[in-house]
Amino acid sequence: MDNSKILGKLKGKLIVSCQALEGEPFHGAEMMAKMALAAEQGGAEGIRSNGYEDIVAIRKVTKLPIIGLIKRRYENSSVYITPTKREIDALLKAGVNVIALDCTKRKRPNGEKLQDLIPYIQNHNTLVLADISTIDEGLDALDLGVDCVSTTLSGYTEYTNTGRTKPDFKLVEELTKQTRCPVFAEGRINTPQEAKQMLEKGAHAVIVGTAITRPQLITKAFVEGINEKSLKA
Ligand SMILES: CC(=O)N[C@H](C=O)[C@@H](O)[C@H](O)[C@H](O)COP(=O)(O)O
């Protein structure tokens, strides 16, 4: 696939994040490949996926563009989405089209720097999606030459973790005002209406995970909805 055309193809579309971590009922490459297939059948135009095995399995069942990441925790750093060159090399080997890279201002493990990692990925004919949590991080990442940004980490860094339960519409709106580069809306988008609203606010595409691919959490939302005390009572 010609990666330079991917961003154009994703404009206005839905990307489904197919991730189940260890301990989750759907954990496993075979399951994630089925999730990706289901997403494609439902009309998604891209897949976001975590881990070498899951990505290889997904690549076998679909030709959709894959945004890959590897979550790994290192000592002395809270960066966990594709933190080092080691994860980047594994993603390049898996054959992803785009690499999702933590581009927050936090210190990376092994003293590695975004200034080196971004061109390294791009020199392998692979795009960089910057996962950020604030407007400044988004703009800084764009200055460093990333191909696109995603609001993935809003609410998940030490300095944005305010217990937010709704998507960060404001961050998408502000970022799209300040750049012509594609801004992906991601994180806690739980309804088709919210997804559409994000596009109306200028998002290039919408990435949805939990609300589509984590059945235990979808069930929980229904159970909580049923148990919620009626305001009229
Ligand atoms: C914060 C973090 O680690 N986010 C991860 C990034 O890859 C995934 O766990 C999320 O599922 C993904 O961002 C989609 O978001 P949501 O599941 O809320 O639709």
The ligand as an SDF file (V2000), in Angstrom:
LIG
                    3D

 19 18  0  0  0  0  0  0  0  0999 V2000
   -5.1410    5.8810   26.7800 C   0  0  0  0  0  0  0  0  0  0  0  0
   -4.7710    4.6550   25.9860 C   0  0  0  0  0  0  0  0  0  0  0  0
   -3.9070    3.9200   26.4000 O   0  0  0  0  0  0  0  0  0  0  0  0
   -5.4610    4.4490   24.8590 N   0  0  0  0  0  0  0  0  0  0  0  0
   -5.2260    3.2770   24.0690 C   0  0  0  0  0  0  0  0  0  0  0  0
   -4.5250    3.6260   22.8560 C   0  0  0  0  0  0  0  0  0  0  0  0
   -4.2040    2.9170   21.9860 O   0  0  0  0  0  0  0  0  0  0  0  0
   -6.4230    2.3630   23.9240 C   0  0  0  0  0  0  0  0  0  0  0  0
   -6.5080    1.6380   25.1180 O   0  0  0  0  0  0  0  0  0  0  0  0
   -7.8080    2.9980   23.6470 C   0  0  0  0  0  0  0  0  0  0  0  0
   -8.7440    1.9570   23.6130 O   0  0  0  0  0  0  0  0  0  0  0  0
   -7.8760    3.7880   22.3390 C   0  0  0  0  0  0  0  0  0  0  0  0
   -7.1680    4.9760   22.4860 O   0  0  0  0  0  0  0  0  0  0  0  0
   -9.3010    4.1520   21.9100 C   0  0  0  0  0  0  0  0  0  0  0  0
   -9.9440    4.8740   22.9180 O   0  0  0  0  0  0  0  0  0  0  0  0
  -11.3580    4.4210   23.4930 P   0  0  0  0  0  0  0  0  0  0  0  0
  -11.2020    2.9730   23.9270 O   0  0  0  0  0  0  0  0  0  0  0  0
  -11.6420    5.3170   24.6680 O   0  0  0  0  0  0  0  0  0  0  0  0
  -12.3690    4.5670   22.3990 O   0  0  0  0  0  0  0  0  0  0  0  0
  1  2  1  0
  2  3  2  0
  2  4  1  0
  4  5  1  0
  5  6  1  0
  5  8  1  0
  6  7  2  0
  8  9  1  0
  8 10  1  0
 10 11  1  0
 10 12  1  0
 12 13  1  0
 12 14  1  0
 14 15  1  0
 15 16  1  0
 16 17  2  0
 16 18  1  0
 16 19  1  0
M  END
$$$$
